[in-house]
């Protein structure tokens, strides 16, 4: 399998684990708040207090699930050495900022499509133009006149 396949499989499995883990956290919080509400406080009538506490449990469960999922994902990637098998773009949310794509940064440097001798000639030409005081706009104006595209020509036929 290639990196793309591993990344898709990892994303699907991790999404299912995230949903399951978040649902379990929310269920535990809802059960705990309901038990506290009925057993400790002794309220037998559900009311606004219980509804508000359930909403708070839901939001806290979602946030806790996201944080815990990030930690578990980082642990799984480190434990099973998945960093080399997954797409570097998919690793961004799992690794801490200090480790983010550390070994991919050296490999993914922008490359030029021009051959090296061409780059050297162009660099020398730009250096000579700068030494002679020729700017890019002056060079372009001269090119227009050489091609017969000067502004003085009358194109009204």
PyMOL commands that set and color helices and strands:
alter all, ss='L'
color gray80, all
select helices_A, chain A and resi 3-40+48-79+88-91+102-105+116-132+136-146
alter helices_A, ss='H'
color red, helices_A
deselect
rebuild
show_as cartoon
